[in-house]
Amino acid sequence: MKQFWFVVGSQDLYGQEVLDTVAQRSAEMAEWLSDRLPYPLVYKVTAMSADQITKVMKEANYDDECLGVITWCHTFSPSKMWLNGLDLLQKPYCHLATQYNLEIPNDEIDMDFMNLNQAAHGDREHGFIAARLRKPRKVIAGYWKDEKVIERLCEFEKVAYGVHVSRNMKVMRFGDNMRDVAVTEGDKVEVQKVLGWQVNTWAVGDLVKVMNEVTDEEVEALFATYKENYDINTENIAAIRYQAKEEIAIKKMMDANGCKAFSNTFQDLYGMEQLPGLASQHLMSLGYGYGGEGDWKVSAMTAIMKAMGDNGNGASAFMEDYTYHLVKGSEYSLGAHMLEVCPSLAADKPRIETHHLGIGMNEKDPARLVFEGKAGKGIVASLIDMGGRLRLIVQDIEAVKPIMEMPNLPVARVMWRALPDLTDGVECWITAGGAHHTVLSYDVTAEMMRDFAKFMDIEFVHIDKDTTVEKLEDELLIKDLVWKLR
């Protein structure tokens, strides 16, 4: 079972009674927090020597069930003991700066109490060595039962799970990128080195071969799932069954090769009647990542951000800014794609429809899910290759109920306000080099993406309500210089 390890710092000067109390309290805290976190927190050790710390950090590195380490210093723990262990640690690391008691006990406080409850300076000593090592970490300060602390610990665990998914990511590409497009390209060797992704290509003919082996029984079973989850708003049932055949074949190939994400392109549909629309959408609803037009970077990021969401498959989806509403005082971006937007974004039950797709090599009208996205705060994220480094760009957005019905638009769509506003937001996005494909998420926050970038050692750019083009240009110039010196 995936879990996090709770490693508590102390030293051997306090006597066994104090150390027993530290261990008992640490186990109590881990058990209490486990009931409130996405993944269990397992108390491992009250570490009192460099050998103990080095040993537990090595074990964390090689335990596939351990997603990360959370540390705390109940008493004072000299930080040179932590130097080798933290330097070796390869899993995400959170320093919880807390204390067992909520308040100072006015009538009881004496030097015995002070000797036991030393987190106020123990955590500062502990924090120094990570800063000295330039160790990527998440620092969370506050009382361990406080709702905000628990919320931030939850987010750390979700980010660490995203790191785990990234380091084990395999992407299946059907065909190549859309011809002549720049931003969907990238250095796959560098991405595997930095993020862990294995990105490889399978021929569309291989997919067609597997499609031809799909049985009628398999198609009917998936068709029943479609009927249960979506409203059927077309008489073209054959198109829906064909999408089911595509989905079954794609899933079989991904599962057989350990892939959690895939990409394809409408320019390469050799032997296929329809571009996968409903097929891609339903696969995303199951937690797989997708990227259109051969965009393998957004495909992998979709899978990772879905894994970082609620219950390990949150409301995150492949997205594209399509067109703007530029009426003064009512500026919005309309996001969609030809067919492939995940129903996790839907405000209401999606409809299955079939319509002509006037681009690509479709022989027949593809079936797809049509819906409006729900209102709420969110982000859009884009990973781009800057040549020598990766840059993760995140922009805050506020999704709204679409201000018009658009009855003739036969695709899923989301409308949002970009921060700081539409035009400044667009200028900032373009200045940073953001792609036309993004991952839109209601579940993952900008802070979580900042932490993900920190743990993966990639550049992070955040466009929020306070961002201006001038400030961003200065920030990008400084970051460009810093990353060139690394």
PyMOL commands that set and color helices and strands:
alter all, ss='L'
color gray80, all
select helices_A, chain A and resi 16-34+50-62+79-88+111-116+119-133+147-167+188-195+204-213+216-229+237-256+278-285+292-294+296-307+310-312+343-345+422-432+446-456+469-485
alter helices_A, ss='H'
color red, helices_A
select strands_A, chain A and resi 3-9+41-47+66-72+93-97+138-141+170-174+198-202+231-232+261-263+289-291+316-327+330-336+351-354+367-370+376-385+390-400+413-418+437-441+459-463
alter strands_A, ss='S'
color yellow, strands_A
deselect
rebuild
show_as cartoon
